[in-house]
C-alpha cells in the first residue's frame, strides 16, 4: 500500500481526534457522570432523608 498525501492528512486528523478523546473528553465525561450522580443522591437525600431505618 502506498501512503498518499490525503492518507497522511487523515492519519494526522485521526491521531489528534484520538488524543482529544483520551486526554480531554473521556476524563471530563467521567467527572460529569460521577458528579451528576453525586448531586442526584445529595438532592434525593435532601427530599426523602438519608437511607436506613427511621430514628427511634
N, C-alpha and C positions, 0 to 999 in steps of 0.2 A: 504494500500500500504506500502511496505517496502522500505526503503532507503538503497541502496547498496553503496559500495564504489565508483562505477562508477557514480552513480547518484550524490553523493556529489561532486565529481570532476567536473562533468558537471555543477552543480549548481554554483560552485565557478567560473568556467570559464565564465558562463553567467553573473554573478554579476560583475566580472572585466570588461567584454565587455560593459555592461550597463554603468558602471561608466566612462569608457573611452569615450564612445559616448556622455554622458551627460556633462562631465567636459571638455573634450578636443576637440572632433571632431565637435560637433554642434556649439559651440561658434566660433571656428576657421572658419568653413564653413560660418557662418553668417557674420563674419568680412570680409572674402574674397568676398562674394557676394556683400555686401554693398560697399566695397572698389572698386571692379571691376566696379560696376555701376557708382560710383562717378568718377572714372578715365575715363570711356566711355563718360560721359556727359562733363567732362572737355575737353577731346580731341575733341569731336564734336564741342564744342563752340570755340575752337581754329581754327577749319577749317571753320565753317559757321557763326560764330559770335553768340552773345547772342540772346535769343529769344525776340520777341517783334517787334514793328514797327520800321522801319529804322529812324535814327535821321534826323530831318528836319532843 
